[in-house]
Amino acid sequence: MRRATVSPATTTGPAAGARALAHPAREDIRLEAVLHALSDPVRLCVVRELAAAEGELTCSCFDLPVTKSTTTHHFRVLRESGIVRQTYRGTAKMNGLRRDALEELFPGLLDRVLEAAAREAERLGES
């Protein structure tokens, strides 16, 4: 298994010398890690909101029913499983789905999970 890669700084990413976060390389993303990450209701909520936003959101955009330290844990699980990419922009940590990588590795998985979650939320009156 390859080591996690650190995303390089880009013109829209962190400035030189800024903190960078480790992400698994595309080929190191594993189905069991993705399914584990998606099995938690809080993490699934984050993924649903990111998918609906169709772009990056800051961690503070999410109104989650957990403490800040637990929120940090959930985002770390999502990042380390390969579901999200996190980058620093100034003091904000931006989050975006790694939809292309997931679709290439597990075609249709993310869309089916999101559809099932939406149906369940509707059934439970949580939309």
GUNUZA-858323 format. One line per field, with one value per residue: x, y, z of N, C-alpha, C in turn; residue number from 1. Coordinates in nm, 2 decimals, padded with zeros to 4 digits. Example, Ala and Ser with C-alpha at 12.3 -4.5 7.8 and 13.67 -1.06 7.14 Angstrom:
BEGIN
n.xx: [01.32, 01.28]
n.yy: [-00.57, -00.22]
n.zz: [00.78, 00.71]
ca.xx: [01.23, 01.37]
ca.yy: [-00.45, -00.11]
ca.zz: [00.78, 00.71]
c.xx: [01.32, 01.29]
c.yy: [-00.33, 00.00]
c.zz: [00.78, 00.79]
seq: [1, 2]
***
This chain:
BEGIN
n.xx: [00.08, 00.06, 00.19, 00.00, -00.07, 00.04, -00.15, -00.05, 00.05, -00.15, -00.25, -00.50, -00.49, -00.34, -00.09, 00.26, 00.44, 00.22, -00.01, -00.06, -00.27, -00.28, -00.38, -00.53, -00.38, -00.55, -00.54, -00.52, -00.75, -00.99, -01.26, -01.38, -01.31, -01.43, -01.70, -01.72, -01.68, -01.91, -02.10, -02.17, -02.41, -02.37, -02.14, -02.24, -02.44, -02.28, -02.16, -02.38, -02.46, -02.23, -02.25, -02.49, -02.41, -02.23, -01.97, -01.70, -01.71, -01.68, -01.57, -01.71, -01.96, -02.13, -02.39, -02.38, -02.48, -02.29, -01.99, -01.72, -01.47, -01.55, -01.66, -01.43, -01.31, -01.49, -01.46, -01.19, -01.20, -01.35, -01.18, -00.94, -01.05, -01.08, -01.30, -01.35, -01.17, -00.96, -00.86, -00.66, -00.76, -00.65, -00.75, -00.96, -01.08, -01.13, -01.37, -01.43, -01.60, -01.45, -01.55, -01.49, -01.27, -01.39, -01.60, -01.46, -01.33, -01.54, -01.79, -02.10, -02.15, -02.14, -02.36, -02.57, -02.57, -02.62, -02.88, -03.02, -03.00, -03.14, -03.39, -03.44, -03.43, -03.65, -03.85, -03.84, -03.91, -03.72, -03.61]
n.yy: [-00.12, 00.22, 00.52, 00.79, 01.08, 01.42, 01.69, 01.91, 02.25, 02.49, 02.76, 02.82, 02.69, 02.62, 02.86, 02.88, 02.70, 02.69, 02.49, 02.16, 01.89, 01.53, 01.30, 01.00, 00.84, 00.81, 00.54, 00.41, 00.43, 00.25, 00.03, -00.08, 00.11, 00.34, 00.26, 00.22, 00.49, 00.61, 00.49, 00.61, 00.82, 01.10, 01.16, 01.08, 01.28, 01.50, 01.44, 01.43, 01.70, 01.82, 01.71, 01.82, 02.09, 02.10, 02.19, 02.33, 02.35, 02.52, 02.39, 02.51, 02.56, 02.35, 02.24, 02.04, 01.78, 01.75, 01.77, 02.01, 01.88, 01.62, 01.67, 01.73, 01.49, 01.33, 01.46, 01.40, 01.12, 01.10, 01.23, 01.07, 00.83, 00.88, 01.01, 01.28, 01.58, 01.80, 02.13, 02.40, 02.74, 03.03, 03.08, 02.90, 02.57, 02.40, 02.18, 01.93, 01.70, 01.40, 01.32, 01.24, 01.06, 00.86, 00.78, 00.67, 00.45, 00.31, 00.28, 00.45, 00.41, 00.62, 00.79, 00.61, 00.56, 00.82, 00.86, 00.66, 00.75, 00.99, 00.89, 00.75, 00.96, 01.11, 00.92, 00.90, 01.16, 01.36, 01.52]
n.zz: [00.00, -00.08, 00.05, 00.20, 00.00, -00.01, -00.09, -00.35, -00.34, -00.50, -00.73, -00.64, -00.40, -00.08, 00.03, -00.03, 00.21, 00.38, 00.58, 00.47, 00.39, 00.43, 00.19, 00.06, -00.22, -00.54, -00.63, -00.39, -00.25, -00.08, -00.09, 00.14, 00.33, 00.23, 00.25, 00.53, 00.62, 00.51, 00.65, 00.89, 01.03, 01.07, 00.91, 00.66, 00.63, 00.60, 00.35, 00.19, 00.20, 00.08, -00.17, -00.26, -00.27, -00.47, -00.49, -00.30, 00.05, 00.37, 00.68, 00.89, 00.77, 00.82, 01.01, 01.26, 01.48, 01.69, 01.90, 01.84, 01.83, 01.77, 01.53, 01.38, 01.39, 01.23, 00.98, 00.93, 00.91, 00.67, 00.49, 00.51, 00.41, 00.15, 00.05, 00.07, -00.02, 00.15, 00.19, 00.29, 00.30, 00.36, 00.69, 00.67, 00.64, 00.36, 00.20, -00.03, -00.24, -00.36, -00.61, -00.88, -00.85, -00.69, -00.85, -01.07, -00.95, -00.81, -00.98, -00.99, -00.72, -00.52, -00.61, -00.58, -00.31, -00.21, -00.32, -00.19, 00.08, 00.06, 00.00, 00.24, 00.43, 00.35, 00.39, 00.67, 00.73, 00.74, 00.55]
ca.xx: [00.00, 00.13, 00.17, -00.09, 00.00, 00.00, -00.19, 00.04, -00.01, -00.18, -00.28, -00.62, -00.47, -00.26, 00.03, 00.38, 00.47, 00.10, -00.04, -00.12, -00.33, -00.25, -00.50, -00.49, -00.38, -00.67, -00.53, -00.51, -00.88, -01.04, -01.41, -01.42, -01.29, -01.54, -01.83, -01.72, -01.70, -02.05, -02.20, -02.20, -02.51, -02.31, -02.06, -02.33, -02.50, -02.17, -02.14, -02.51, -02.45, -02.13, -02.30, -02.59, -02.35, -02.16, -01.85, -01.64, -01.77, -01.59, -01.62, -01.81, -02.09, -02.21, -02.46, -02.38, -02.52, -02.18, -01.90, -01.62, -01.37, -01.61, -01.68, -01.30, -01.29, -01.57, -01.40, -01.07, -01.24, -01.39, -01.06, -00.86, -01.11, -01.07, -01.42, -01.33, -01.04, -00.96, -00.75, -00.67, -00.76, -00.64, -00.78, -01.07, -01.05, -01.23, -01.40, -01.50, -01.61, -01.36, -01.64, -01.42, -01.20, -01.49, -01.67, -01.37, -01.30, -01.66, -01.89, -02.23, -02.16, -02.18, -02.49, -02.67, -02.58, -02.69, -03.02, -03.08, -03.00, -03.25, -03.52, -03.46, -03.46, -03.79, -03.94, -03.84, -03.95, -03.60, -03.56]
ca.yy: [00.00, 00.34, 00.62, 00.90, 01.19, 01.55, 01.77, 02.02, 02.39, 02.55, 02.90, 02.83, 02.61, 02.69, 02.93, 02.80, 02.70, 02.67, 02.35, 02.07, 01.77, 01.40, 01.23, 00.88, 00.85, 00.75, 00.39, 00.36, 00.44, 00.12, 00.02, -00.10, 00.24, 00.43, 00.21, 00.25, 00.63, 00.64, 00.42, 00.69, 00.92, 01.24, 01.17, 01.07, 01.41, 01.59, 01.40, 01.48, 01.85, 01.85, 01.67, 01.92, 02.21, 02.08, 02.27, 02.32, 02.42, 02.52, 02.30, 02.58, 02.56, 02.24, 02.24, 01.90, 01.77, 01.69, 01.87, 02.05, 01.78, 01.51, 01.71, 01.72, 01.34, 01.29, 01.51, 01.32, 00.99, 01.12, 01.26, 00.95, 00.72, 00.93, 01.06, 01.43, 01.65, 01.91, 02.22, 02.53, 02.87, 03.12, 03.00, 02.81, 02.44, 02.38, 02.04, 01.90, 01.56, 01.35, 01.25, 01.17, 00.94, 00.76, 00.72, 00.59, 00.33, 00.24, 00.34, 00.45, 00.39, 00.75, 00.83, 00.51, 00.59, 00.95, 00.84, 00.58, 00.84, 01.08, 00.82, 00.72, 01.09, 01.14, 00.82, 00.94, 01.30, 01.44, 01.59]
ca.zz: [00.00, -00.09, 00.16, 00.16, -00.06, 00.04, -00.20, -00.38, -00.34, -00.64, -00.72, -00.55, -00.28, 00.02, -00.01, 00.00, 00.36, 00.45, 00.61, 00.37, 00.46, 00.36, 00.13, -00.01, -00.37, -00.60, -00.63, -00.25, -00.19, -00.06, -00.08, 00.28, 00.40, 00.19, 00.31, 00.67, 00.64, 00.47, 00.74, 01.00, 00.99, 01.06, 00.79, 00.55, 00.63, 00.54, 00.21, 00.12, 00.19, -00.02, -00.30, -00.30, -00.29, -00.60, -00.47, -00.17, 00.17, 00.48, 00.79, 00.97, 00.70, 00.86, 01.15, 01.30, 01.62, 01.77, 01.94, 01.74, 01.82, 01.70, 01.39, 01.33, 01.37, 01.12, 00.86, 00.91, 00.85, 00.53, 00.42, 00.51, 00.33, 00.01, 00.00, 00.05, -00.03, 00.23, 00.16, 00.37, 00.23, 00.48, 00.81, 00.65, 00.58, 00.25, 00.18, -00.16, -00.27, -00.46, -00.69, -01.00, -00.80, -00.64, -00.97, -01.15, -00.87, -00.78, -01.06, -00.94, -00.57, -00.45, -00.65, -00.52, -00.16, -00.19, -00.35, -00.08, 00.19, 00.04, 00.02, 00.38, 00.50, 00.31, 00.46, 00.81, 00.75, 00.78, 00.44]
c.xx: [00.09, 00.10, 00.07, -00.01, -00.05, -00.03, -00.10, -00.03, -00.04, -00.22, -00.41, -00.61, -00.39, -00.13, 00.15, 00.41, 00.34, 00.08, -00.10, -00.17, -00.30, -00.38, -00.45, -00.48, -00.50, -00.66, -00.53, -00.65, -00.94, -01.19, -01.45, -01.41, -01.40, -01.67, -01.83, -01.75, -01.85, -02.15, -02.24, -02.30, -02.46, -02.23, -02.14, -02.40, -02.40, -02.16, -02.26, -02.50, -02.35, -02.18, -02.40, -02.53, -02.27, -02.03, -01.79, -01.71, -01.67, -01.65, -01.73, -01.95, -02.18, -02.26, -02.48, -02.41, -02.42, -02.08, -01.80, -01.52, -01.42, -01.63, -01.54, -01.27, -01.36, -01.50, -01.27, -01.10, -01.28, -01.27, -00.97, -00.91, -01.10, -01.20, -01.42, -01.19, -01.05, -00.83, -00.77, -00.67, -00.76, -00.66, -00.89, -01.02, -01.17, -01.25, -01.47, -01.50, -01.51, -01.44, -01.58, -01.35, -01.29, -01.56, -01.58, -01.34, -01.43, -01.78, -02.03, -02.25, -02.21, -02.32, -02.60, -02.68, -02.65, -02.84, -03.09, -03.09, -03.12, -03.38, -03.55, -03.50, -03.61, -03.89, -03.95, -03.88, -03.84, -03.55, -03.50]
c.yy: [00.12, 00.43, 00.72, 01.01, 01.32, 01.63, 01.88, 02.15, 02.43, 02.69, 02.92, 02.76, 02.69, 02.76, 02.85, 02.82, 02.68, 02.52, 02.28, 01.94, 01.64, 01.34, 01.10, 00.90, 00.77, 00.60, 00.33, 00.37, 00.30, 00.12, 00.01, 00.03, 00.34, 00.39, 00.24, 00.40, 00.67, 00.58, 00.50, 00.80, 01.07, 01.26, 01.16, 01.21, 01.51, 01.56, 01.44, 01.63, 01.89, 01.82, 01.77, 02.05, 02.21, 02.17, 02.25, 02.40, 02.42, 02.43, 02.37, 02.59, 02.45, 02.25, 02.10, 01.89, 01.71, 01.80, 01.90, 01.94, 01.66, 01.54, 01.69, 01.57, 01.29, 01.34, 01.43, 01.19, 01.00, 01.15, 01.14, 00.83, 00.76, 00.99, 01.21, 01.47, 01.78, 02.00, 02.34, 02.64, 02.97, 03.04, 02.90, 02.68, 02.41, 02.23, 02.03, 01.75, 01.52, 01.26, 01.17, 01.05, 00.83, 00.69, 00.63, 00.45, 00.25, 00.30, 00.33, 00.45, 00.51, 00.79, 00.74, 00.54, 00.72, 00.93, 00.76, 00.66, 00.94, 01.02, 00.79, 00.85, 01.13, 01.05, 00.86, 01.08, 01.39, 01.52, 01.72]
c.zz: [00.00, 00.02, 00.11, 00.10, 00.00, -00.09, -00.22, -00.37, -00.48, -00.62, -00.64, -00.42, -00.18, -00.03, 00.03, 00.15, 00.44, 00.48, 00.50, 00.44, 00.37, 00.31, 00.06, -00.16, -00.42, -00.59, -00.49, -00.18, -00.19, -00.03, 00.07, 00.36, 00.36, 00.25, 00.46, 00.69, 00.61, 00.57, 00.86, 00.96, 00.98, 00.94, 00.66, 00.53, 00.56, 00.39, 00.13, 00.10, 00.08, -00.16, -00.35, -00.33, -00.43, -00.60, -00.34, -00.07, 00.28, 00.59, 00.87, 00.90, 00.75, 01.00, 01.19, 01.45, 01.71, 01.80, 01.83, 01.73, 01.75, 01.56, 01.32, 01.30, 01.24, 00.98, 00.83, 00.86, 00.71, 00.44, 00.40, 00.43, 00.19, -00.04, -00.02, 00.04, 00.06, 00.20, 00.25, 00.27, 00.34, 00.60, 00.79, 00.59, 00.48, 00.23, 00.05, -00.18, -00.37, -00.56, -00.81, -00.96, -00.76, -00.76, -01.05, -01.08, -00.85, -00.85, -01.00, -00.79, -00.50, -00.48, -00.59, -00.37, -00.13, -00.22, -00.24, 00.05, 00.18, 00.05, 00.17, 00.46, 00.47, 00.39, 00.61, 00.84, 00.79, 00.67, 00.48]
seq: [1, 2, 3, 4, 5, 6, 7, 8, 9, 10, 11, 12, 13, 14, 15, 16, 17, 18, 19, 20, 21, 22, 23, 24, 25, 26, 27, 28, 29, 30, 31, 32, 33, 34, 35, 36, 37, 38, 39, 40, 41, 42, 43, 44, 45, 46, 47, 48, 49, 50, 51, 52, 53, 54, 55, 56, 57, 58, 59, 60, 61, 62, 63, 64, 65, 66, 67, 68, 69, 70, 71, 72, 73, 74, 75, 76, 77, 78, 79, 80, 81, 82, 83, 84, 85, 86, 87, 88, 89, 90, 91, 92, 93, 94, 95, 96, 97, 98, 99, 100, 101, 102, 103, 104, 105, 106, 107, 108, 109, 110, 111, 112, 113, 114, 115, 116, 117, 118, 119, 120, 121, 122, 123, 124, 125, 126, 127]
***
